[in-house]
Amino acid sequence: MPHIRPLPRLSVDQQVHIQDPTSRCWDKVGVVMGYGRTRDIDIRLPRGRVYWRNCHFIRLIPSSPGDSP
């Protein structure tokens, strides 16, 4: 059985970076909308497009200290 690294669970409405599969750049930003059955996450981009991505290709955008109320 291959080793699977446990990844932190993202909550709905968190902003994340998405890696472009062609250029491998982390150039898209979206919001977590939900989860699939395995390691895939539903992400909505600002223009309304929805992507399903494996959590390996998603990174959490760190929140700055001034963002919390």
N, C-alpha and C positions, 0 to 999 in steps of 0.2 A: 504494500500500500504506500503511495507516495506521501511525502510529508506535506501537510497543508498548514500554512502559517495562520494562526488565528488573527483576524483583523478586527479592529474596533467597530462596533455597530454604530452606524450613523443614524441620527434621528431625522424624522421627516422635517422638511423646511430648512435643513442645514445647507449652506452654500458649499459647493465642491468644484474642484478643477477636474476636467475630463481630458484624457490623453487622446489626441487624434491618431487613429490607427495607421494612417499613411505616413505622416510626417514625424510622428512620435513626439510632437510638441504638446505641452500642457496648455493649450491656447483657448479652450472653451470653459466657460463658467456656467454652472447650472444649479438647480435646487433639487434636493432629494424629494421624490414624490411617494416612493414606496419600494417594496422588496418583492422579488420573485421567489421561487421555491428554493433555489440554491444560492449562489453567490452573485446573482445579478440584481442590479438596482435600476429603478425607473427614475430618470432625471429629466426635468423640464428646463429648457434653455429660455433666456429672456424673450425671445421672439415667439415662443410658444411651441417650438419643436420638442418632441419627446424622444429620448434615447433610452435604450436598455443597454447597460454596460456591466461587464464583470467588475467586481469590486477591486480587482487588481489594477484597473485602469482609471481609478477614481482616487483623488486625494482631497482631504478635508482642507478648507481654507481656514487657517488659524484666525480666530477672532482677536481683534485688538482690545486692549483694556478699556477703551472708551466706548465700546459697543454695548456693554451690559448696562441695564438701567439702574 
